[in-house]
Amino acid sequence: MSGPPPEPAGSPEPGSPADRLRGLRAALGLSQEQLARQLGVSFATVNRWETGRTRMSESALRGLSELEARAAAPARRSGALPSAQSAFIGRDRELAELTALLRESRLISMIGPGGAGKTRLAAEAIRLLGDEAAGVTFVPLEPVRQPESLAAAVASSLGVHDQPQVPLLESVAAALGDAPRLLVLDGAEHLRAEVAALVTELLAAADGLRVVVTSRVVLGVPGEVCWTVPPLDCPSAAAGVSDIAGSDAVRLFIARASDRLPGFTGADVAPHVIAELCRRLDGLPLAIELIAGWVGRLSVPEILQQRAVLLDQEGASGPDESGQSRGRRLADVIRASHDLLGPAEQRLLPALSVFAGPFTLADAAAVGPDAGAARPALAGAVRGLVDSSWLVVSRGEEHNRFAMLETMRAFAAARLDDSGDAGPVQRRHAEHFAGLARASESGLTGPDSAGWTARLAAAAPDLDVALLWAAEHPESPAGLDMSAALWRWWLASGRVAAGRAWLARLLPDGQSAGDELTGRAFCAAAVLAVENGDYAAAVRQARVALRGFERLGLTEPMAFAATVLGSAQRYVGDHAAARRSLQTAAELREKLGDRRGVSAATNNLALLAMDEGDLTRAAELFEQTLVIKRQLGEPQSIAIGLANLADVLIKTSQWEAAGRALGEAGELAAGLGNPQLIGTLECNQGNLAAQRRRWERAAGHYQAAIAAHQEAGHPHDAVEGMIGLGRSLARLGRGEEAVRQLRAAEAVAEGIGSPQRQAEVRAALADLGQTATAALPDGLTGRQAEVLRLLAAGLSNKQIAAELFLSPATVERHLATIYRKLGVGGRVDAARYAIARGLAGTGSAS
């Protein structure tokens, strides 16, 4: 590329590069040698430029323009903290943590993605230190384009001049001396190695020196305290109006919007719209400030809808808090951060954008461009992305999990689309999670069932993404493979409706199963239909699976299908058909020599006998299963058999025998770590105590049962404990608590679609003179009505979660849906709605 023509010797033309160089040196009071350091070139080069003997390159001219812009910017004392151009908003917790670190540590690296507000936060924390931060020198590193200019930039900010025959860094160290000093190096990511070396040398030479570095990457030097700058606090989807107004992100948006449009307060905008906008911007201060600049030109809902396009427009002009130009786009900030990544990180990053939720190192290895490559190389690239603020890490006991902020993920996803590799990456992602689903089918019944439950819960967003990909690519068997295996987890985690929806989408239209995989998927659909109370569909789907397996001659799958069919027939009250199906399953298991399967089939026949009121026959069959279970020597299986037998013994008033069975089962279960089994035993203990009218003890056992079933993710079983607890509370004279407990049970039973549990709850409510919840307005479900009722009673989200045995995050999602359905802005309006329609609860949190 050609540059400007050479300049003649002598006096330079006005406006020529040589004239501009001389003018800049005069304005800044620099020698040719000092200017050379600023531009990252030699003294001789500057001399030749000024005399016109050499023309300046395009890159040199850009460096000259940057220096001229700095010289023309409003003057401030060299090395002083940047003056605040606007009010500092929020960050109370971060300021407290950071000021404490500043008092204790010699080297603090404030790490965060571009736009996280590192510079402003550092300056505010230092100001709060007051006299404790005496001797502060602020060095902006963004204008330093050449590594050779780093020492000169620090020297200039410190007011240190060149000395003949003395290395500049030695002069800087001497100027720092032993007196307390605080050096702030702002924006060090593009000079990581040079800043690391400089800081190491200066800290060793100056005992009184403390250094604060703001960067998108860690330095990686001994003694470095890495402090990650978090995004601004954003309100949750279920937050009330006061919580939204008090969040740092919303306060910043309103403050900056009012700067653009005087008089803007946000009062005329639905609070949840502003909250959603801040969440979609990941709470990044730069993104919020840039987007707030559109207030007055577009409405806030329009800004929310168009945010991605708007963030790619030029930002507001004028200097920011560090005195640098703000005429930039968030995409430019992210792109600059991307350009600093190494080749391995840049190669891996686009593939990681395929993850919808947190992912592990093993997940990354499965979808990366070098699938099957050496794990150390992958780990190094992931660590590089963490160190560069591209990935947020959540630490766990067994596996760390990684995630990207949405703004960063969108950039990486665009890179993936541009690369043409999106298809293969999405396929690898789907196949990987299909493998996880397959393994979970047996894992959920093994000794590490709790671990598998947690693993699947963490992978839930990506399982949905993989299923969606499979639904859009019917040529791949991944969809049926996943749905045929995930039924256990869908059942255990209360995702019955979601599982049925996926199976309905993925199963073939015809009513036949031509291969084993399709038959397994029909079986899975039948199991979920049974749990959901859709017994007719369960019978139909189980028969399709059974016929298909019979044609294929697959004995073990036939036994499973016959078991599912018999269970569905049992629930619809067709006991004769159920007995035939369950007996067929037992005979097939016997033919296979599967003694474990025979035991399970006999157990199902015993449950059928209980339904028919033949408790004697049920006890005999449970005893038979226990003989086999004891011979097999599996503690968990024996404990389950003892629990079932104890249930019969309690119903026949054989309380001493029931107590012995439960005692043995409890000893076996103690070391198994199976919360569902523990919950079943606790519930049986509660039933036994209730039969003996020991209501306080019964309530304690029921509470323990509910907690265990909630941990295991078995809402169907949790309802039984909730009913028992409600009845016990009523016997103890705590009527309001009893009703609230039974209403919660009613909501759970409705949520999982279990007619059996719904009938049991209605009976318990009737005993207390209560009726079932009437038809609810505005499309609310029973669960949502119960959440609303507790909210109106004054309970916090955490208290509601405890009352309904949910996680706080689930309560937040319910509240967000409630607000949307009711068209209200938050808790206060929702409570008024509940009171006006008679949905408000009574009593206080227990």
DAGI-V446349 format. One record per residue. N is the residue number from 1. PHI is phi in radians with two decimals (NA if undefined). Layout:
# DAGI-V446349
n-><N,N>
phi-><PHI,PHI>
This chain:
# DAGI-V446349
n-><1,2,3,4,5,6,7,8,9,10,11,12,13,14,15,16,17,18,19,20,21,22,23,24,25,26,27,28,29,30,31,32,33,34,35,36,37,38,39,40,41,42,43,44,45,46,47,48,49,50,51,52,53,54,55,56,57,58,59,60,61,62,63,64,65,66,67,68,69,70,71,72,73,74,75,76,77,78,79,80,81,82,83,84,85,86,87,88,89,90,91,92,93,94,95,96,97,98,99,100,101,102,103,104,105,106,107,108,109,110,111,112,113,114,115,116,117,118,119,120,121,122,123,124,125,126,127,128,129,130,131,132,133,134,135,136,137,138,139,140,141,142,143,144,145,146,147,148,149,150,151,152,153,154,155,156,157,158,159,160,161,162,163,164,165,166,167,168,169,170,171,172,173,174,175,176,177,178,179,180,181,182,183,184,185,186,187,188,189,190,191,192,193,194,195,196,197,198,199,200,201,202,203,204,205,206,207,208,209,210,211,212,213,214,215,216,217,218,219,220,221,222,223,224,225,226,227,228,229,230,231,232,233,234,235,236,237,238,239,240,241,242,243,244,245,246,247,248,249,250,251,252,253,254,255,256,257,258,259,260,261,262,263,264,265,266,267,268,269,270,271,272,273,274,275,276,277,278,279,280,281,282,283,284,285,286,287,288,289,290,291,292,293,294,295,296,297,298,299,300,301,302,303,304,305,306,307,308,309,310,311,312,313,314,315,316,317,318,319,320,321,322,323,324,325,326,327,328,329,330,331,332,333,334,335,336,337,338,339,340,341,342,343,344,345,346,347,348,349,350,351,352,353,354,355,356,357,358,359,360,361,362,363,364,365,366,367,368,369,370,371,372,373,374,375,376,377,378,379,380,381,382,383,384,385,386,387,388,389,390,391,392,393,394,395,396,397,398,399,400,401,402,403,404,405,406,407,408,409,410,411,412,413,414,415,416,417,418,419,420,421,422,423,424,425,426,427,428,429,430,431,432,433,434,435,436,437,438,439,440,441,442,443,444,445,446,447,448,449,450,451,452,453,454,455,456,457,458,459,460,461,462,463,464,465,466,467,468,469,470,471,472,473,474,475,476,477,478,479,480,481,482,483,484,485,486,487,488,489,490,491,492,493,494,495,496,497,498,499,500,501,502,503,504,505,506,507,508,509,510,511,512,513,514,515,516,517,518,519,520,521,522,523,524,525,526,527,528,529,530,531,532,533,534,535,536,537,538,539,540,541,542,543,544,545,546,547,548,549,550,551,552,553,554,555,556,557,558,559,560,561,562,563,564,565,566,567,568,569,570,571,572,573,574,575,576,577,578,579,580,581,582,583,584,585,586,587,588,589,590,591,592,593,594,595,596,597,598,599,600,601,602,603,604,605,606,607,608,609,610,611,612,613,614,615,616,617,618,619,620,621,622,623,624,625,626,627,628,629,630,631,632,633,634,635,636,637,638,639,640,641,642,643,644,645,646,647,648,649,650,651,652,653,654,655,656,657,658,659,660,661,662,663,664,665,666,667,668,669,670,671,672,673,674,675,676,677,678,679,680,681,682,683,684,685,686,687,688,689,690,691,692,693,694,695,696,697,698,699,700,701,702,703,704,705,706,707,708,709,710,711,712,713,714,715,716,717,718,719,720,721,722,723,724,725,726,727,728,729,730,731,732,733,734,735,736,737,738,739,740,741,742,743,744,745,746,747,748,749,750,751,752,753,754,755,756,757,758,759,760,761,762,763,764,765,766,767,768,769,770,771,772,773,774,775,776,777,778,779,780,781,782,783,784,785,786,787,788,789,790,791,792,793,794,795,796,797,798,799,800,801,802,803,804,805,806,807,808,809,810,811,812,813,814,815,816,817,818,819,820,821,822,823,824,825,826,827,828,829,830,831,832,833,834,835,836,837,838,839,840,841,842,843,844,845,846>
phi-><NA,-1.43,-1.85,-1.19,-1.19,-1.07,-1.67,-1.25,-1.20,1.72,-1.18,-1.30,-1.13,-1.02,1.51,-1.29,-0.94,-1.10,-1.12,-1.16,-1.09,-1.13,-1.13,-1.17,-1.07,-1.15,-1.17,-1.63,1.17,-1.89,-1.42,-1.06,-1.15,-1.14,-1.12,-1.04,-1.12,-1.10,-1.57,1.30,-2.26,-1.52,-1.03,-1.08,-1.12,-1.08,-1.08,-1.18,-1.09,-1.21,-1.59,1.40,-1.40,-2.42,-1.51,-1.45,-1.30,-1.07,-1.16,-1.15,-1.12,-1.14,-1.08,-1.10,-1.10,-1.11,-1.16,-1.13,-1.13,-1.12,-1.15,-1.44,-1.18,-0.89,-1.20,-2.47,-1.08,-1.01,1.50,-1.37,-1.03,-1.11,-1.32,-1.29,-1.64,-2.71,-1.17,-1.41,-1.98,1.15,1.16,-1.06,-1.13,-1.12,-1.10,-1.11,-1.12,-1.22,-1.12,-1.12,-1.13,-1.09,-1.37,-1.87,-2.00,-1.52,-2.36,-2.08,-1.84,-1.55,-1.90,-3.11,-1.20,-1.01,1.57,-1.38,1.54,-1.11,-1.10,-1.12,-1.16,-1.07,-1.09,-1.17,-1.11,-1.17,-1.09,-1.15,-1.21,1.05,-1.14,-1.16,-1.82,-1.09,1.33,-1.43,-2.21,-1.83,-2.11,-1.32,-1.72,-1.03,-1.27,-1.45,-1.59,-1.95,-0.96,-1.15,-1.57,-1.07,-1.05,-1.14,-1.13,-1.15,-1.05,-1.08,-1.15,-1.48,1.32,-1.60,-1.81,-1.08,-2.21,-0.98,1.13,-2.10,-1.00,-1.06,-1.13,-1.16,-1.14,-1.09,-1.08,-1.14,-1.18,-1.21,1.01,-1.79,-1.23,-1.03,-2.45,-2.19,-1.89,-1.91,-1.86,-1.76,1.43,-1.65,-1.08,-1.46,-2.23,-0.95,-1.12,-1.20,-1.16,-1.03,-1.15,-1.10,-1.09,-1.02,-1.21,-1.20,-1.14,-1.24,-1.56,-2.16,-1.16,-1.56,-1.51,-2.16,-2.23,-2.04,-2.03,-1.82,-2.86,-1.58,-2.33,-1.34,-1.38,1.37,-2.00,-1.05,1.48,-1.29,-1.75,-1.59,-2.09,-1.40,-1.40,-1.38,-1.11,-1.16,-1.08,-1.94,-1.24,-1.29,-1.13,-1.82,-1.17,-1.41,-1.06,-1.16,-1.15,-1.12,-1.11,-1.55,-1.32,-1.08,-1.12,-1.17,-1.06,-1.14,-1.03,-1.14,-1.11,-1.29,-1.14,-1.23,-1.12,-1.38,-2.28,-0.90,1.72,-1.23,-2.16,1.51,-1.16,-1.58,-2.01,-1.01,-0.97,-1.19,-1.23,-1.10,-1.06,-1.12,-1.06,-1.13,-1.14,-1.17,-1.62,1.09,1.19,-1.35,-0.99,-1.07,-1.07,-1.14,-1.16,-1.13,-1.25,-1.13,-1.15,-1.59,-1.10,1.78,-1.65,-2.31,-1.29,-1.09,-1.04,-1.16,-1.08,-1.03,-1.21,-1.83,-1.01,-1.10,-1.23,-1.14,-1.21,-1.62,-1.62,-1.10,-1.36,-1.14,-1.37,1.80,-1.34,-1.59,-1.12,-1.65,1.45,-1.76,-1.15,-1.82,-1.39,-2.40,-1.91,-1.06,-1.06,-1.16,-1.09,-1.17,-1.11,-1.12,-1.13,-1.12,-1.14,-1.43,-1.25,-1.33,-1.01,-1.15,-1.18,-1.14,-1.30,-1.42,-0.91,-1.01,-1.13,-1.20,-1.20,-1.26,-1.31,-1.56,-2.42,-1.06,-2.36,-1.70,-1.10,-1.13,-1.07,-1.07,-1.10,-1.28,-1.83,-1.11,-1.18,-2.01,-0.95,1.55,-1.24,-1.04,-1.07,-1.00,-1.13,-1.12,-1.05,-1.13,-1.19,-1.13,-1.09,-1.07,-1.23,-1.18,-1.11,-1.68,1.21,-1.49,-2.08,-1.75,-1.88,-1.99,-1.54,-2.23,-1.17,-1.82,-2.38,-1.41,-2.12,-2.15,-2.67,-1.95,-1.07,-1.04,-1.12,-1.25,-1.12,-1.08,-1.11,-1.12,-1.13,-1.12,-1.11,-1.14,-1.09,-1.16,-1.29,1.42,-1.71,-1.02,-1.01,-1.06,-1.14,-1.12,-1.15,-1.07,-1.07,-1.12,-1.17,-1.12,-1.33,-1.13,-1.11,-1.08,-1.09,-1.03,-1.15,-1.22,-1.06,-1.52,-1.07,-1.24,-1.81,-1.61,-1.17,-1.83,-1.09,-1.12,-1.12,-1.17,-1.07,-1.14,-1.12,-1.24,-1.08,-1.18,-1.58,-0.93,-1.06,-1.35,-1.10,-1.14,-1.09,-1.14,-1.14,-1.12,-1.05,-1.13,-1.13,-1.49,-2.26,-1.07,-1.23,-1.58,-1.42,-1.04,-1.11,-1.13,-1.05,-1.19,-1.19,-1.23,-1.74,-1.44,-1.03,-1.08,-1.25,-1.00,-1.18,-1.20,-1.67,1.34,-1.71,-1.08,-1.11,-1.11,-1.08,-1.11,-1.12,-1.13,-1.11,-1.10,-1.35,-1.67,-1.23,-1.17,-1.16,-1.20,-1.72,-2.62,-2.02,-1.49,-2.53,-1.11,-1.08,-1.10,-1.08,-1.11,-1.16,-1.11,-1.10,-1.07,-1.08,-1.17,-1.04,-1.18,-1.12,-1.04,-1.11,-1.47,1.43,-1.66,-1.22,-1.10,-1.13,-1.09,-1.07,-1.10,-1.22,-1.15,-1.17,-1.04,-1.10,-1.11,-1.09,-1.10,-1.18,-1.11,-1.11,-1.47,1.20,-1.74,-1.18,-1.11,-1.04,-1.07,-1.11,-1.15,-1.10,-1.13,-1.13,-1.10,-1.07,-1.09,-1.11,-1.12,-1.14,-1.10,-1.22,-1.44,1.52,-1.53,-1.16,-1.14,-1.14,-1.08,-1.11,-1.08,-1.14,-1.20,-1.19,-1.03,-1.05,-1.12,-1.16,-1.13,-1.15,-1.12,-1.05,-1.33,1.22,-1.62,-1.14,-1.12,-1.13,-1.06,-1.07,-1.14,-1.14,-1.12,-1.05,-1.12,-1.15,-1.17,-1.11,-1.12,-1.11,-1.10,-1.03,-1.47,1.45,-1.56,-1.21,-1.10,-1.13,-1.06,-1.09,-1.05,-1.16,-1.09,-1.11,-1.07,-1.10,-1.16,-1.03,-1.14,-1.06,-1.16,-1.15,-1.25,1.27,-1.71,-0.99,-1.14,-1.12,-1.11,-1.09,-1.10,-1.08,-1.14,-1.11,-1.14,-1.12,-1.05,-1.03,-1.16,-1.10,-1.15,-1.16,-1.76,1.10,-1.61,-1.21,-1.14,-1.12,-1.09,-1.10,-1.15,-1.10,-1.21,-1.11,-1.12,-1.08,-1.11,-1.12,-1.19,-1.35,-1.01,-1.77,-1.60,1.14,-1.87,-1.13,-1.13,-1.11,-1.06,-1.07,-1.10,-1.16,-1.12,-1.14,-1.11,-1.10,-1.10,-1.08,-1.14,-1.12,-1.15,-1.06,-1.56,1.08,-1.70,-1.22,-1.12,-1.16,-1.06,-1.05,-1.10,-1.15,-1.13,-1.08,-1.13,-1.12,-1.06,-1.06,-1.16,-1.19,-1.14,-1.08,-1.36,1.37,-2.09,-1.12,-1.02,-1.30,-1.08,-1.06,-1.04,-1.15,-1.14,-1.13,-1.05,-1.14,-1.04,-1.11,-1.15,-1.07,-1.07,-1.15,-1.52,1.43,-1.85,-1.07,-1.12,-1.12,-1.09,-1.11,-1.11,-1.13,-1.25,-1.12,-1.11,-1.11,-1.07,-1.13,-1.15,-1.07,-1.18,-1.09,-1.64,1.15,-1.87,-1.04,-1.04,-1.20,-1.09,-1.13,-1.13,-1.17,-1.04,-1.13,-1.15,-1.15,-1.08,-1.09,-1.74,1.36,-1.90,-1.91,-1.17,-1.04,-1.29,-0.99,-1.73,-1.38,0.98,1.30,-1.21,-1.51,-1.04,-1.09,-1.13,-1.10,-1.19,-1.06,-1.12,-1.07,-1.22,-1.05,-1.16,-1.36,1.67,-1.39,-1.35,-1.00,-1.15,-1.21,-1.07,-1.04,-1.17,-1.13,-1.74,1.03,-2.08,-1.47,-0.99,-1.12,-1.16,-1.07,-1.06,-1.15,-1.06,-1.13,-1.05,-1.17,-1.07,-1.02,-1.17,-1.13,-1.49,1.21,-1.97,-1.63,3.07,-1.09,-1.09,-1.13,-1.15,-1.11,-1.08,-1.02,-1.08,-1.16,-1.13,-1.88,1.26,-1.68,-1.22,-1.48,-2.15,1.48,-2.06,-1.12,-1.46>
